[in-house]
Amino acid sequence: VQLQASGGGLVQTGDSLRLSCAASGRTFNNYAMGWFRQAPGKEREFVAVISSGGGSTYYATNVRGRVTISRDNAKNTVYLQMNSLKPEDTAVYYCAASRSPLDSTGLSGASRYDYWGQGTQVTVSS
């Protein structure tokens, strides 16, 4: 599976942004899909994940209520809608695919993902 993230950019505090991640291959709907982010000087952190069928989602506490993950299996694409953006949301955002089912652990560990996209930069100015 090859993943291509897009949709990042420079926005102001309070703005919204929708990231997209297009996947190649015919087995997209076999994978749970997650979003992670990495700010300069910080470790990569989990943002959100959606189950392979789209029926279950899980969010990091610090974005819950501002972020919505969704997917369109017919288009092999997963989305991350981000609202009320803050300067601390500034990071490179990565999408990732996991063969593991979305379970009670929330698939929040980066090591549980098998494929990664190249990242898209999101910068939120104050």
C-alpha positions in Angstrom: 0.0 0.0 0.0 1.3 3.4 -1.0 0.0 6.5 0.8 0.0 10.1 -0.4 -1.0 12.8 2.1 -2.1 16.2 1.0 -4.1 19.2 2.1 -1.7 20.9 4.4 -0.9 24.5 4.4 -0.5 27.8 6.3 -3.6 28.8 8.2 -4.5 31.2 11.0 -5.6 30.3 14.6 -9.3 29.2 14.5 -9.3 28.2 10.9 -10.2 24.8 9.5 -8.3 22.4 7.3 -9.0 19.0 5.7 -6.2 16.6 5.0 -6.5 13.8 2.6 -4.6 10.6 2.2 -5.0 8.6 -1.0 -4.0 5.0 -1.0 -3.0 2.8 -3.9 -3.9 -0.8 -4.1 -7.2 -2.8 -4.1 -7.0 -3.8 -0.4 -7.5 -0.3 1.2 -10.6 -1.5 3.0 -8.6 -4.2 4.8 -6.7 -1.6 6.8 -7.4 0.6 9.7 -6.1 4.1 8.9 -4.5 6.5 11.3 -3.2 10.0 11.4 -0.1 11.0 13.3 1.8 14.3 13.6 5.3 15.4 14.4 6.2 18.9 15.5 9.8 20.1 15.3 11.9 18.6 18.1 9.1 16.4 19.3 8.2 12.7 18.9 5.6 11.6 16.5 2.2 11.5 18.2 -1.0 9.8 17.5 -4.0 12.0 16.3 -6.8 9.7 15.2 -7.7 6.3 13.7 -10.6 4.8 11.9 -11.4 1.2 11.5 -11.2 -0.6 8.1 -15.0 -0.3 7.6 -15.3 3.2 8.9 -17.6 2.3 11.8 -15.2 3.0 14.6 -13.0 5.9 15.4 -10.6 6.9 18.2 -9.0 10.2 18.9 -6.2 11.6 21.0 -7.4 13.5 24.0 -5.8 16.8 22.9 -7.7 16.9 19.6 -11.0 15.3 20.5 -13.9 17.5 19.6 -11.9 19.5 17.1 -10.9 16.7 14.7 -12.9 14.2 12.7 -11.5 11.3 10.8 -13.4 9.7 8.0 -12.8 7.5 5.0 -14.3 6.7 1.6 -13.4 3.2 0.7 -14.7 3.6 -2.8 -12.1 6.3 -3.4 -9.3 4.7 -1.3 -9.1 7.9 0.7 -9.0 8.8 4.4 -9.6 12.3 5.6 -8.8 14.4 8.6 -11.0 17.4 9.2 -9.5 19.8 11.7 -11.4 22.7 13.1 -10.5 25.5 15.5 -6.8 25.1 14.7 -4.3 26.2 17.3 -0.6 27.1 16.9 0.2 23.9 18.8 -1.3 21.9 16.0 1.6 22.9 13.8 3.3 19.8 12.6 3.9 17.5 9.8 0.9 15.2 9.5 1.3 11.6 8.4 -1.3 9.0 7.4 -0.6 5.4 8.1 -2.2 2.0 7.4 -2.5 -0.9 9.9 -3.4 -4.5 9.3 -4.4 -4.7 12.9 -8.1 -4.2 13.8 -9.1 -1.2 15.8 -9.4 -2.6 19.2 -9.6 -1.4 22.8 -6.0 0.0 22.6 -7.1 2.5 20.0 -4.2 1.6 17.7 -2.4 4.7 19.0 1.1 3.2 18.8 3.0 4.0 15.7 4.7 0.6 15.8 1.3 -1.0 14.9 1.2 0.6 11.5 2.6 -1.1 8.5 2.6 1.6 5.9 3.3 5.4 6.1 2.7 8.3 3.8 5.3 11.1 3.2 3.6 13.7 5.4 2.0 17.1 4.8 3.0 20.3 6.6 0.3 22.1 8.6 1.3 25.5 10.0 -1.0 27.5 12.2 -0.1 31.1 12.8 -1.2 33.0 15.9 
